[in-house]
Amino acid sequence: MSSMAGTQPDRRLLGVLLRLPLRALLAELNRGMRDAGFTDLRPAHSAVFMGLDSEGTKITDLAERASMTKQSMGALVRYLEEHGYVSTSPHPSDGRAKLVRLTKKGKATEQPARRNIQRIQDKWKRQLDDGEMQELLRLLRKLADTAAPGN
């Protein structure tokens, strides 16, 4: 639905304009992770990795951060636990909750993921005009700061 020769305005709404680049980023990140030897990871697993705190995170919090159901997040966590990326243990202060933490294998994904994200960011920077990537990042950071819970 792009503008045809500048005659029709682009009517895509914010959700689509944010979702399409995110999908492209996750797909490209997944290809890079597969190339780095993490062949059992899928784009959906990024919801777990992106939501984890260094000290561990409850499944309910991961689900909330990813805007998905607890059951869907639980399935992602189970898969990652079965494949050795995360471990779960009872939450120390909430006996009904599980705490999810990265394992050594899970932590080994961090550097390849950072390198892949930097590679993708560099690619996008080449696709944009001078300064546009910095402006995009500045605006996204501003939106992320104001979109945080409580704002």
Phi and psi in degrees as a GROMACS rama.xvg file:
@    title "Ramachandran Plot"
@    xaxis  label "Phi"
@    yaxis  label "Psi"
@TYPE xy
-79.9285  163.606  SER-2
-62.6624  127.465  SER-3
-89.9932  106.148  MET-4
53.2057  27.1579  ALA-5
76.7236  5.8654  GLY-6
-88.568  -28.0992  THR-7
-116.479  134.771  GLN-8
-69.5022  150.208  PRO-9
-77.5073  114.422  ASP-10
-100.891  9.62081  ARG-11
-65.0484  136.991  ARG-12
-88.0228  169.525  LEU-13
-51.3009  -45.0991  LEU-14
-57.0632  -44.1549  GLY-15
-68.4563  -41.8499  VAL-16
-66.4847  -26.685  LEU-17
-86.4076  -39.0433  LEU-18
-67.4887  -43.1215  ARG-19
-61.9744  -48.8677  LEU-20
-64.6537  -35.4448  PRO-21
-64.3893  -43.6055  LEU-22
-60.9088  -42.9242  ARG-23
-63.4007  -43.0517  ALA-24
-61.4597  -47.1872  LEU-25
-65.9208  -39.1319  LEU-26
-65.3713  -43.4832  ALA-27
-68.9876  -37.7929  GLU-28
-61.9535  -42.6452  LEU-29
-62.2066  -41.0594  ASN-30
-62.0256  -42.9445  ARG-31
-64.2412  -38.0556  GLY-32
-69.5775  -36.9504  MET-33
-63.6602  -41.9208  ARG-34
-63.7251  -27.877  ASP-35
-84.0684  2.67719  ALA-36
102.016  -1.33521  GLY-37
-94.4198  68.716  PHE-38
-76.7382  -11.7763  THR-39
-96.2031  4.40819  ASP-40
-91.0995  149.622  LEU-41
-127.775  161.021  ARG-42
-54.1001  -35.6419  PRO-43
-61.6198  -27.0501  ALA-44
-68.2533  -18.1254  HIS-45
-60.5709  -27.1544  SER-46
-61.0125  -34.1469  ALA-47
-74.8471  -52.0048  VAL-48
-59.9967  -42.1774  PHE-49
-70.158  -25.0763  MET-50
-92.6242  -9.69124  GLY-51
-76.5027  135.008  LEU-52
-88.3017  155.976  ASP-53
-61.1169  -30.6071  SER-54
-89.3203  -0.0894458  GLU-55
106.66  160.339  GLY-56
-145.451  142.055  THR-57
-71.0346  147.593  LYS-58
-58.5539  -39.1487  ILE-59
-62.2935  -37.9874  THR-60
-69.0782  -40.327  ASP-61
-60.1342  -43.9  LEU-62
-62.0884  -44.1951  ALA-63
-62.5368  -44.3751  GLU-64
-63.2497  -31.4153  ARG-65
-93.57  0.0266393  ALA-66
54.7115  49.3565  SER-67
-136.223  170.31  MET-68
-73.0756  157.083  THR-69
-60.8634  -36.6964  LYS-70
-65.6385  -42.4551  GLN-71
-65.9398  -43.0968  SER-72
-64.3413  -40.2568  MET-73
-58.6669  -39.0654  GLY-74
-65.8573  -41.2135  ALA-75
-63.813  -44.145  LEU-76
-63.6584  -43.6241  VAL-77
-58.3498  -44.5897  ARG-78
-59.4927  -49.09  TYR-79
-65.3099  -33.0241  LEU-80
-68.9567  -43.3363  GLU-81
-62.2275  -28.428  GLU-82
-98.129  6.12755  HIS-83
85.5515  10.5028  GLY-84
-85.6405  -31.5046  TYR-85
-134.16  161.459  VAL-86
-125.961  154.501  SER-87
-123.131  148.49  THR-88
-149.067  159.764  SER-89
-59.5285  140.624  PRO-90
-68.668  135.554  HIS-91
-62.4234  -29.4118  PRO-92
-115.532  -1.81459  SER-93
-135.819  93.836  ASP-94
-59.6786  -20.6537  GLY-95
-83.5823  -16.8503  ARG-96
-100.794  154.067  ALA-97
-108.294  142.109  LYS-98
-101.21  128.535  LEU-99
-104.811  130.468  VAL-100
-133.362  152.574  ARG-101
-71.5974  142.383  LEU-102
-91.1494  -178.34  THR-103
-58.7727  -42.4158  LYS-104
-64.083  -39.8922  LYS-105
-63.999  -41.6548  GLY-106
-66.3872  -27.1703  LYS-107
-68.3167  -13.8925  ALA-108
-80.9246  -18.0418  THR-109
-62.5044  -50.0118  GLU-110
-66.3319  -46.4657  GLN-111
-60.2475  -37.2833  PRO-112
-64.3926  -44.8674  ALA-113
-61.8153  -42.6774  ARG-114
-62.3489  -41.7315  ARG-115
-66.554  -41.4754  ASN-116
-63.4244  -41.4108  ILE-117
-63.3131  -40.2108  GLN-118
-61.9599  -43.6611  ARG-119
-66.4638  -42.7544  ILE-120
-61.6873  -40.9836  GLN-121
-63.9579  -38.9983  ASP-122
-62.7621  -46.0544  LYS-123
-63.7917  -36.6619  TRP-124
-61.6901  -36.3267  LYS-125
-70.5496  -24.7371  ARG-126
-83.4624  -18.6083  GLN-127
-101.68  160.584  LEU-128
-70.2176  166.57  ASP-129
-51.7633  129.381  ASP-130
84.5336  -17.868  GLY-131
-65.8532  -38.1139  GLU-132
-64.7453  -42.4844  MET-133
-63.3272  -39.4016  GLN-134
-66.796  -41.1408  GLU-135
-59.9537  -48.3869  LEU-136
-62.3887  -41.1276  LEU-137
-61.7837  -46.1829  ARG-138
-67.3353  -39.8446  LEU-139
-65.614  -39.4867  LEU-140
-62.612  -41.6477  ARG-141
-62.2901  -45.091  LYS-142
-65.3215  -40.69  LEU-143
-62.1535  -40.1628  ALA-144
-66.1585  -38.0561  ASP-145
-84.3414  -17.1741  THR-146
-87.8981  -6.32773  ALA-147
-61.0422  147.817  ALA-148
-53.4496  138.71  PRO-149
94.7124  -9.22738  GLY-150
